[in-house]
Amino acid sequence: MSNAVAEARTVLAAWLAQHSVAPDTWTPEALQGWHTSHAEEWIVFTPPGTANRLFLVANGNVFSFAPSELSLANAVVAARGDRREDDR
């Protein structure tokens, strides 16, 4: 596992904990079984099983999207715009 994936996993676990009713369940270790891939500068996290939610993580930012509603390519574009808004 690359250091970038480990760092992104930590960022995603913190984000999930912040947005969860059960924050203690979200740790980097809990995300070990999630599939990871890359889409340009983003690391894509896919939960195990059948899920309609994927997560893009880059530079401390998380973008969550439903692949049934948004393609990966369009999600990357949206995530970049979302990140720019956060930087303001």
NUDREN-17449 format. One record per residue: residue number from 1; residue in one letter; chain; x, y, z of N, C-alpha, C, O in turn. Coordinates in nm, 2 decimals. Layout:
N
<site nr="NUM" rest="a" kette="A" n_east="X" n_north="Y" n_up="Z" ca_east="X" ca_north="Y" ca_up="Z" c_east="X" c_north="Y" c_up="Z" o_east="X" o_north="Y" o_up="Z"/>
...
END
This chain:
88
<site nr="1" rest="m" kette="A" n_east="0.09" n_north="-0.12" n_up="0.00" ca_east="0.00" ca_north="0.00" ca_up="0.00" c_east="0.09" c_north="0.12" c_up="0.00" o_east="0.19" o_north="0.13" o_up="0.07"/>
<site nr="2" rest="s" kette="A" n_east="0.05" n_north="0.22" n_up="-0.08" ca_east="0.13" ca_north="0.34" ca_up="-0.09" c_east="0.10" c_north="0.43" c_up="0.03" o_east="0.00" o_north="0.42" o_up="0.09"/>
<site nr="3" rest="n" kette="A" n_east="0.20" n_north="0.52" n_up="0.06" ca_east="0.18" ca_north="0.62" ca_up="0.16" c_east="0.06" c_north="0.71" c_up="0.13" o_east="-0.01" o_north="0.75" o_up="0.22"/>
<site nr="4" rest="a" kette="A" n_east="0.04" n_north="0.74" n_up="0.00" ca_east="-0.07" ca_north="0.83" ca_up="-0.04" c_east="-0.20" c_north="0.77" c_up="-0.01" o_east="-0.29" o_north="0.83" o_up="0.03"/>
<site nr="5" rest="v" kette="A" n_east="-0.21" n_north="0.64" n_up="-0.03" ca_east="-0.34" ca_north="0.57" ca_up="-0.01" c_east="-0.36" c_north="0.56" c_up="0.14" o_east="-0.48" o_north="0.58" o_up="0.19"/>
<site nr="6" rest="a" kette="A" n_east="-0.26" n_north="0.54" n_up="0.22" ca_east="-0.28" ca_north="0.53" ca_up="0.37" c_east="-0.32" c_north="0.67" c_up="0.42" o_east="-0.41" o_north="0.68" o_up="0.51"/>
<site nr="7" rest="e" kette="A" n_east="-0.26" n_north="0.78" n_up="0.37" ca_east="-0.30" ca_north="0.91" ca_up="0.41" c_east="-0.44" c_north="0.94" c_up="0.37" o_east="-0.52" o_north="1.00" o_up="0.45"/>
<site nr="8" rest="a" kette="A" n_east="-0.48" n_north="0.90" n_up="0.25" ca_east="-0.61" ca_north="0.93" ca_up="0.20" c_east="-0.72" c_north="0.85" c_up="0.28" o_east="-0.83" o_north="0.89" o_up="0.31"/>
<site nr="9" rest="r" kette="A" n_east="-0.68" n_north="0.73" n_up="0.32" ca_east="-0.77" ca_north="0.64" ca_up="0.40" c_east="-0.79" c_north="0.71" c_up="0.53" o_east="-0.91" o_north="0.71" o_up="0.58"/>
<site nr="10" rest="t" kette="A" n_east="-0.69" n_north="0.77" n_up="0.59" ca_east="-0.71" ca_north="0.84" ca_up="0.72" c_east="-0.80" c_north="0.96" c_up="0.70" o_east="-0.88" o_north="0.99" o_up="0.79"/>
<site nr="11" rest="v" kette="A" n_east="-0.78" n_north="1.04" n_up="0.59" ca_east="-0.87" ca_north="1.15" ca_up="0.57" c_east="-1.01" c_north="1.11" c_up="0.55" o_east="-1.10" o_north="1.17" o_up="0.60"/>
<site nr="12" rest="l" kette="A" n_east="-1.03" n_north="1.00" n_up="0.47" ca_east="-1.17" ca_north="0.95" ca_up="0.45" c_east="-1.23" c_north="0.90" c_up="0.58" o_east="-1.35" o_north="0.93" o_up="0.60"/>
<site nr="13" rest="a" kette="A" n_east="-1.16" n_north="0.83" n_up="0.66" ca_east="-1.21" ca_north="0.78" ca_up="0.79" c_east="-1.26" c_north="0.90" c_up="0.88" o_east="-1.36" o_north="0.89" o_up="0.94"/>
<site nr="14" rest="a" kette="A" n_east="-1.18" n_north="1.00" n_up="0.88" ca_east="-1.22" ca_north="1.12" ca_up="0.96" c_east="-1.34" c_north="1.19" c_up="0.90" o_east="-1.43" o_north="1.23" o_up="0.98"/>
<site nr="15" rest="w" kette="A" n_east="-1.35" n_north="1.19" n_up="0.77" ca_east="-1.46" ca_north="1.25" ca_up="0.71" c_east="-1.59" c_north="1.17" c_up="0.73" o_east="-1.70" o_north="1.23" o_up="0.77"/>
<site nr="16" rest="l" kette="A" n_east="-1.58" n_north="1.04" n_up="0.72" ca_east="-1.69" ca_north="0.95" ca_up="0.74" c_east="-1.74" c_north="0.96" c_up="0.89" o_east="-1.86" o_north="0.96" o_up="0.92"/>
<site nr="17" rest="a" kette="A" n_east="-1.64" n_north="0.96" n_up="0.98" ca_east="-1.67" ca_north="0.98" ca_up="1.12" c_east="-1.75" c_north="1.11" c_up="1.15" o_east="-1.84" o_north="1.11" o_up="1.23"/>
<site nr="18" rest="q" kette="A" n_east="-1.71" n_north="1.21" n_up="1.09" ca_east="-1.77" ca_north="1.34" ca_up="1.11" c_east="-1.92" c_north="1.34" c_up="1.05" o_east="-2.00" o_north="1.41" o_up="1.11"/>
<site nr="19" rest="h" kette="A" n_east="-1.94" n_north="1.26" n_up="0.95" ca_east="-2.08" ca_north="1.26" ca_up="0.89" c_east="-2.16" c_north="1.14" c_up="0.93" o_east="-2.26" o_north="1.11" o_up="0.86"/>
<site nr="20" rest="s" kette="A" n_east="-2.12" n_north="1.07" n_up="1.03" ca_east="-2.19" ca_north="0.95" ca_up="1.07" c_east="-2.25" c_north="0.96" c_up="1.21" o_east="-2.21" o_north="1.04" o_up="1.29"/>
<site nr="21" rest="v" kette="A" n_east="-2.36" n_north="0.88" n_up="1.23" ca_east="-2.42" ca_north="0.87" ca_up="1.36" c_east="-2.34" c_north="0.78" c_up="1.45" o_east="-2.37" o_north="0.77" o_up="1.57"/>
<site nr="22" rest="a" kette="A" n_east="-2.25" n_north="0.70" n_up="1.39" ca_east="-2.17" ca_north="0.61" ca_up="1.47" c_east="-2.02" c_north="0.63" c_up="1.44" o_east="-1.96" o_north="0.55" o_up="1.37"/>
<site nr="23" rest="p" kette="A" n_east="-1.97" n_north="0.75" n_up="1.48" ca_east="-1.83" ca_north="0.79" ca_up="1.44" c_east="-1.72" c_north="0.70" c_up="1.48" o_east="-1.62" o_north="0.69" o_up="1.41"/>
<site nr="24" rest="d" kette="A" n_east="-1.74" n_north="0.62" n_up="1.59" ca_east="-1.63" ca_north="0.53" ca_up="1.63" c_east="-1.61" c_north="0.42" c_up="1.54" o_east="-1.51" o_north="0.35" o_up="1.55"/>
<site nr="25" rest="t" kette="A" n_east="-1.70" n_north="0.39" n_up="1.45" ca_east="-1.69" ca_north="0.28" ca_up="1.36" c_east="-1.59" c_north="0.31" c_up="1.24" o_east="-1.55" o_north="0.22" o_up="1.18"/>
<site nr="26" rest="w" kette="A" n_east="-1.57" n_north="0.44" n_up="1.22" ca_east="-1.49" ca_north="0.48" ca_up="1.10" c_east="-1.35" c_north="0.51" c_up="1.14" o_east="-1.31" o_north="0.61" o_up="1.20"/>
<site nr="27" rest="t" kette="A" n_east="-1.26" n_north="0.41" n_up="1.12" ca_east="-1.12" ca_north="0.42" ca_up="1.14" c_east="-1.05" c_north="0.39" c_up="1.01" o_east="-1.11" o_north="0.32" o_up="0.93"/>
<site nr="28" rest="p" kette="A" n_east="-0.92" n_north="0.42" n_up="1.00" ca_east="-0.85" ca_north="0.38" ca_up="0.88" c_east="-0.85" c_north="0.23" c_up="0.86" o_east="-0.85" o_north="0.18" o_up="0.75"/>
<site nr="29" rest="e" kette="A" n_east="-0.84" n_north="0.16" n_up="0.98" ca_east="-0.84" ca_north="0.01" ca_up="0.97" c_east="-0.97" c_north="-0.04" c_up="0.92" o_east="-0.97" o_north="-0.14" o_up="0.85"/>
<site nr="30" rest="a" kette="A" n_east="-1.08" n_north="0.02" n_up="0.95" ca_east="-1.21" ca_north="-0.02" ca_up="0.91" c_east="-1.22" c_north="-0.01" c_up="0.75" o_east="-1.31" o_north="-0.08" o_up="0.69"/>
<site nr="31" rest="l" kette="A" n_east="-1.14" n_north="0.07" n_up="0.69" ca_east="-1.15" ca_north="0.09" ca_up="0.55" c_east="-1.05" c_north="0.01" c_up="0.47" o_east="-1.04" o_north="0.02" o_up="0.35"/>
<site nr="32" rest="q" kette="A" n_east="-0.98" n_north="-0.08" n_up="0.54" ca_east="-0.87" ca_north="-0.16" ca_up="0.48" c_east="-0.93" c_north="-0.25" c_up="0.36" o_east="-0.86" o_north="-0.27" o_up="0.26"/>
<site nr="33" rest="g" kette="A" n_east="-1.05" n_north="-0.30" n_up="0.38" ca_east="-1.11" ca_north="-0.38" ca_up="0.28" c_east="-1.17" c_north="-0.31" c_up="0.16" o_east="-1.22" o_north="-0.37" o_up="0.06"/>
<site nr="34" rest="w" kette="A" n_east="-1.17" n_north="-0.18" n_up="0.16" ca_east="-1.22" ca_north="-0.10" ca_up="0.05" c_east="-1.13" c_north="-0.10" c_up="-0.07" o_east="-1.01" o_north="-0.09" o_up="-0.05"/>
<site nr="35" rest="h" kette="A" n_east="-1.18" n_north="-0.12" n_up="-0.19" ca_east="-1.10" ca_north="-0.11" ca_up="-0.31" c_east="-1.06" c_north="0.03" c_up="-0.34" o_east="-1.13" o_north="0.13" o_up="-0.32"/>
<site nr="36" rest="t" kette="A" n_east="-0.93" n_north="0.05" n_up="-0.38" ca_east="-0.88" ca_north="0.18" ca_up="-0.41" c_east="-0.83" c_north="0.18" c_up="-0.56" o_east="-0.78" o_north="0.08" o_up="-0.61"/>
<site nr="37" rest="s" kette="A" n_east="-0.85" n_north="0.29" n_up="-0.62" ca_east="-0.80" ca_north="0.31" ca_up="-0.76" c_east="-0.77" c_north="0.46" c_up="-0.77" o_east="-0.79" o_north="0.53" o_up="-0.68"/>
<site nr="38" rest="h" kette="A" n_east="-0.72" n_north="0.49" n_up="-0.89" ca_east="-0.69" ca_north="0.64" ca_up="-0.91" c_east="-0.77" c_north="0.69" c_up="-1.03" o_east="-0.79" o_north="0.62" o_up="-1.13"/>
<site nr="39" rest="a" kette="A" n_east="-0.81" n_north="0.82" n_up="-1.01" ca_east="-0.87" ca_north="0.89" ca_up="-1.12" c_east="-0.81" c_north="1.03" c_up="-1.12" o_east="-0.84" o_north="1.12" o_up="-1.04"/>
<site nr="40" rest="e" kette="A" n_east="-0.71" n_north="1.04" n_up="-1.21" ca_east="-0.63" ca_north="1.16" ca_up="-1.21" c_east="-0.56" c_north="1.19" c_up="-1.08" o_east="-0.49" o_north="1.10" o_up="-1.03"/>
<site nr="41" rest="e" kette="A" n_east="-0.58" n_north="1.30" n_up="-1.02" ca_east="-0.51" ca_north="1.33" ca_up="-0.89" c_east="-0.59" c_north="1.27" c_up="-0.77" o_east="-0.54" o_north="1.28" o_up="-0.66"/>
<site nr="42" rest="w" kette="A" n_east="-0.70" n_north="1.21" n_up="-0.79" ca_east="-0.79" ca_north="1.16" ca_up="-0.68" c_east="-0.76" c_north="1.01" c_up="-0.66" o_east="-0.74" o_north="0.94" o_up="-0.75"/>
<site nr="43" rest="i" kette="A" n_east="-0.77" n_north="0.97" n_up="-0.53" ca_east="-0.78" ca_north="0.83" ca_up="-0.50" c_east="-0.93" c_north="0.80" c_up="-0.48" o_east="-1.00" o_north="0.86" o_up="-0.41"/>
<site nr="44" rest="v" kette="A" n_east="-0.97" n_north="0.69" n_up="-0.55" ca_east="-1.11" ca_north="0.65" ca_up="-0.55" c_east="-1.13" c_north="0.54" c_up="-0.45" o_east="-1.06" o_north="0.44" o_up="-0.46"/>
<site nr="45" rest="f" kette="A" n_east="-1.22" n_north="0.55" n_up="-0.35" ca_east="-1.25" ca_north="0.45" ca_up="-0.26" c_east="-1.39" c_north="0.39" c_up="-0.29" o_east="-1.48" o_north="0.46" o_up="-0.30"/>
<site nr="46" rest="t" kette="A" n_east="-1.39" n_north="0.26" n_up="-0.30" ca_east="-1.52" ca_north="0.19" ca_up="-0.33" c_east="-1.54" c_north="0.09" c_up="-0.21" o_east="-1.46" o_north="0.00" o_up="-0.19"/>
<site nr="47" rest="p" kette="A" n_east="-1.65" n_north="0.11" n_up="-0.14" ca_east="-1.68" ca_north="0.02" ca_up="-0.03" c_east="-1.71" c_north="-0.12" c_up="-0.08" o_east="-1.75" o_north="-0.14" o_up="-0.19"/>
<site nr="48" rest="p" kette="A" n_east="-1.69" n_north="-0.22" n_up="0.00" ca_east="-1.71" ca_north="-0.36" ca_up="-0.04" c_east="-1.86" c_north="-0.38" c_up="-0.06" o_east="-1.95" o_north="-0.31" o_up="0.00"/>
<site nr="49" rest="g" kette="A" n_east="-1.90" n_north="-0.48" n_up="-0.14" ca_east="-2.04" ca_north="-0.51" ca_up="-0.16" c_east="-2.10" c_north="-0.42" c_up="-0.26" o_east="-2.03" o_north="-0.36" o_up="-0.34"/>
<site nr="50" rest="t" kette="A" n_east="-2.23" n_north="-0.41" n_up="-0.26" ca_east="-2.30" ca_north="-0.33" ca_up="-0.36" c_east="-2.33" c_north="-0.20" c_up="-0.29" o_east="-2.40" o_north="-0.19" o_up="-0.19"/>
<site nr="51" rest="a" kette="A" n_east="-2.27" n_north="-0.09" n_up="-0.34" ca_east="-2.29" ca_north="0.04" ca_up="-0.28" c_east="-2.31" c_north="0.14" c_up="-0.40" o_east="-2.25" o_north="0.13" o_up="-0.50"/>
<site nr="52" rest="n" kette="A" n_east="-2.40" n_north="0.24" n_up="-0.37" ca_east="-2.42" ca_north="0.34" ca_up="-0.47" c_east="-2.36" c_north="0.47" c_up="-0.42" o_east="-2.41" o_north="0.58" o_up="-0.42"/>
<site nr="53" rest="r" kette="A" n_east="-2.23" n_north="0.46" n_up="-0.36" ca_east="-2.16" ca_north="0.57" ca_up="-0.31" c_east="-2.01" c_north="0.55" c_up="-0.33" o_east="-1.96" o_north="0.44" o_up="-0.28"/>
<site nr="54" rest="l" kette="A" n_east="-1.94" n_north="0.63" n_up="-0.39" ca_east="-1.80" ca_north="0.63" ca_up="-0.41" c_east="-1.74" c_north="0.75" c_up="-0.35" o_east="-1.81" o_north="0.85" o_up="-0.33"/>
<site nr="55" rest="f" kette="A" n_east="-1.61" n_north="0.75" n_up="-0.32" ca_east="-1.55" ca_north="0.86" ca_up="-0.25" c_east="-1.42" c_north="0.90" c_up="-0.32" o_east="-1.34" o_north="0.81" o_up="-0.35"/>
<site nr="56" rest="l" kette="A" n_east="-1.40" n_north="1.02" n_up="-0.36" ca_east="-1.28" ca_north="1.07" ca_up="-0.41" c_east="-1.20" c_north="1.15" c_up="-0.30" o_east="-1.26" o_north="1.23" o_up="-0.23"/>
<site nr="57" rest="v" kette="A" n_east="-1.07" n_north="1.12" n_up="-0.29" ca_east="-0.99" ca_north="1.18" ca_up="-0.18" c_east="-0.86" c_north="1.24" c_up="-0.25" o_east="-0.79" o_north="1.16" o_up="-0.32"/>
<site nr="58" rest="a" kette="A" n_east="-0.83" n_north="1.36" n_up="-0.22" ca_east="-0.71" ca_north="1.42" ca_up="-0.27" c_east="-0.68" c_north="1.55" c_up="-0.18" o_east="-0.77" o_north="1.63" o_up="-0.15"/>
<site nr="59" rest="n" kette="A" n_east="-0.55" n_north="1.56" n_up="-0.14" ca_east="-0.51" ca_north="1.68" ca_up="-0.07" c_east="-0.60" c_north="1.72" c_up="0.05" o_east="-0.63" o_north="1.83" o_up="0.07"/>
<site nr="60" rest="g" kette="A" n_east="-0.64" n_north="1.62" n_up="0.12" ca_east="-0.72" ca_north="1.64" ca_up="0.24" c_east="-0.87" c_north="1.67" c_up="0.22" o_east="-0.94" o_north="1.70" o_up="0.31"/>
<site nr="61" rest="n" kette="A" n_east="-0.91" n_north="1.66" n_up="0.09" ca_east="-1.05" ca_north="1.68" ca_up="0.05" c_east="-1.12" c_north="1.55" c_up="0.02" o_east="-1.06" o_north="1.46" o_up="-0.03"/>
<site nr="62" rest="v" kette="A" n_east="-1.25" n_north="1.54" n_up="0.05" ca_east="-1.33" ca_north="1.43" ca_up="0.02" c_east="-1.45" c_north="1.47" c_up="-0.06" o_east="-1.51" o_north="1.57" o_up="-0.03"/>
<site nr="63" rest="f" kette="A" n_east="-1.48" n_north="1.40" n_up="-0.17" ca_east="-1.60" ca_north="1.42" ca_up="-0.25" c_east="-1.67" c_north="1.29" c_up="-0.26" o_east="-1.62" o_north="1.19" o_up="-0.31"/>
<site nr="64" rest="s" kette="A" n_east="-1.79" n_north="1.29" n_up="-0.22" ca_east="-1.88" ca_north="1.17" ca_up="-0.22" c_east="-1.98" c_north="1.18" c_up="-0.34" o_east="-2.04" o_north="1.29" o_up="-0.36"/>
<site nr="65" rest="f" kette="A" n_east="-2.00" n_north="1.07" n_up="-0.41" ca_east="-2.10" ca_north="1.08" ca_up="-0.52" c_east="-2.16" c_north="0.94" c_up="-0.54" o_east="-2.10" o_north="0.84" o_up="-0.51"/>
<site nr="66" rest="a" kette="A" n_east="-2.27" n_north="0.94" n_up="-0.61" ca_east="-2.34" ca_north="0.82" ca_up="-0.64" c_east="-2.31" c_north="0.79" c_up="-0.79" o_east="-2.35" o_north="0.87" o_up="-0.88"/>
<site nr="67" rest="p" kette="A" n_east="-2.25" n_north="0.68" n_up="-0.82" ca_east="-2.21" ca_north="0.65" ca_up="-0.96" c_east="-2.34" c_north="0.63" c_up="-1.05" o_east="-2.32" o_north="0.63" o_up="-1.17"/>
<site nr="68" rest="s" kette="A" n_east="-2.45" n_north="0.61" n_up="-0.99" ca_east="-2.57" ca_north="0.59" ca_up="-1.07" c_east="-2.62" c_north="0.73" c_up="-1.12" o_east="-2.71" o_north="0.74" o_up="-1.21"/>
<site nr="69" rest="e" kette="A" n_east="-2.57" n_north="0.84" n_up="-1.06" ca_east="-2.61" ca_north="0.97" ca_up="-1.09" c_east="-2.50" c_north="1.05" c_up="-1.16" o_east="-2.53" o_north="1.15" o_up="-1.23"/>
<site nr="70" rest="l" kette="A" n_east="-2.38" n_north="1.01" n_up="-1.14" ca_east="-2.26" ca_north="1.09" ca_up="-1.19" c_east="-2.15" c_north="1.00" c_up="-1.23" o_east="-2.11" o_north="0.91" o_up="-1.16"/>
<site nr="71" rest="s" kette="A" n_east="-2.10" n_north="1.02" n_up="-1.36" ca_east="-1.99" ca_north="0.93" ca_up="-1.40" c_east="-1.87" c_north="0.97" c_up="-1.32" o_east="-1.86" o_north="1.08" o_up="-1.26"/>
<site nr="72" rest="l" kette="A" n_east="-1.77" n_north="0.88" n_up="-1.32" ca_east="-1.64" ca_north="0.91" ca_up="-1.25" c_east="-1.58" c_north="1.04" c_up="-1.31" o_east="-1.53" o_north="1.12" o_up="-1.24"/>
<site nr="73" rest="a" kette="A" n_east="-1.58" n_north="1.05" n_up="-1.44" ca_east="-1.51" ca_north="1.16" ca_up="-1.51" c_east="-1.58" c_north="1.29" c_up="-1.47" o_east="-1.52" o_north="1.39" o_up="-1.44"/>
<site nr="74" rest="n" kette="A" n_east="-1.72" n_north="1.29" n_up="-1.46" ca_east="-1.79" ca_north="1.41" ca_up="-1.42" c_east="-1.77" c_north="1.44" c_up="-1.27" o_east="-1.77" o_north="1.55" o_up="-1.23"/>
<site nr="75" rest="a" kette="A" n_east="-1.76" n_north="1.33" n_up="-1.19" ca_east="-1.73" ca_north="1.35" ca_up="-1.05" c_east="-1.60" c_north="1.41" c_up="-1.02" o_east="-1.59" o_north="1.50" o_up="-0.93"/>
<site nr="76" rest="v" kette="A" n_east="-1.50" n_north="1.38" n_up="-1.10" ca_east="-1.37" ca_north="1.44" ca_up="-1.09" c_east="-1.38" c_north="1.59" c_up="-1.11" o_east="-1.32" o_north="1.67" o_up="-1.04"/>
<site nr="77" rest="v" kette="A" n_east="-1.45" n_north="1.63" n_up="-1.22" ca_east="-1.47" ca_north="1.77" ca_up="-1.25" c_east="-1.54" c_north="1.84" c_up="-1.14" o_east="-1.50" o_north="1.95" o_up="-1.10"/>
<site nr="78" rest="a" kette="A" n_east="-1.65" n_north="1.78" n_up="-1.09" ca_east="-1.73" ca_north="1.84" ca_up="-0.98" c_east="-1.64" c_north="1.85" c_up="-0.85" o_east="-1.65" o_north="1.95" o_up="-0.78"/>
<site nr="79" rest="a" kette="A" n_east="-1.56" n_north="1.74" n_up="-0.82" ca_east="-1.48" ca_north="1.75" ca_up="-0.70" c_east="-1.38" c_north="1.86" c_up="-0.71" o_east="-1.35" o_north="1.93" o_up="-0.61"/>
<site nr="80" rest="r" kette="A" n_east="-1.32" n_north="1.88" n_up="-0.83" ca_east="-1.23" ca_north="1.99" ca_up="-0.85" c_east="-1.29" c_north="2.12" c_up="-0.82" o_east="-1.24" o_north="2.21" o_up="-0.75"/>
<site nr="81" rest="g" kette="A" n_east="-1.41" n_north="2.14" n_up="-0.87" ca_east="-1.49" ca_north="2.27" ca_up="-0.84" c_east="-1.52" c_north="2.28" c_up="-0.70" o_east="-1.52" o_north="2.39" o_up="-0.64"/>
<site nr="82" rest="d" kette="A" n_east="-1.56" n_north="2.17" n_up="-0.63" ca_east="-1.59" ca_north="2.17" ca_up="-0.49" c_east="-1.47" c_north="2.21" c_up="-0.41" o_east="-1.48" o_north="2.29" o_up="-0.31"/>
<site nr="83" rest="r" kette="A" n_east="-1.35" n_north="2.16" n_up="-0.45" ca_east="-1.23" ca_north="2.19" ca_up="-0.37" c_east="-1.19" c_north="2.33" c_up="-0.39" o_east="-1.15" o_north="2.39" o_up="-0.30"/>
<site nr="84" rest="r" kette="A" n_east="-1.21" n_north="2.39" n_up="-0.51" ca_east="-1.18" ca_north="2.53" ca_up="-0.53" c_east="-1.27" c_north="2.62" c_up="-0.44" o_east="-1.22" o_north="2.72" o_up="-0.39"/>
<site nr="85" rest="e" kette="A" n_east="-1.40" n_north="2.58" n_up="-0.43" ca_east="-1.49" ca_north="2.65" ca_up="-0.34" c_east="-1.44" c_north="2.65" c_up="-0.20" o_east="-1.45" o_north="2.75" o_up="-0.13"/>
<site nr="86" rest="d" kette="A" n_east="-1.39" n_north="2.53" n_up="-0.15" ca_east="-1.34" ca_north="2.52" ca_up="-0.02" c_east="-1.21" c_north="2.61" c_up="0.01" o_east="-1.19" o_north="2.65" o_up="0.12"/>
<site nr="87" rest="d" kette="A" n_east="-1.14" n_north="2.63" n_up="-0.10" ca_east="-1.01" ca_north="2.71" ca_up="-0.09" c_east="-1.04" c_north="2.86" c_up="-0.07" o_east="-0.94" o_north="2.93" o_up="-0.04"/>
<site nr="88" rest="r" kette="A" n_east="-1.16" n_north="2.90" n_up="-0.10" ca_east="-1.19" ca_north="3.04" ca_up="-0.09" c_east="-1.20" c_north="3.09" c_up="0.05" o_east="-1.23" o_north="3.21" o_up="0.07"/>
END
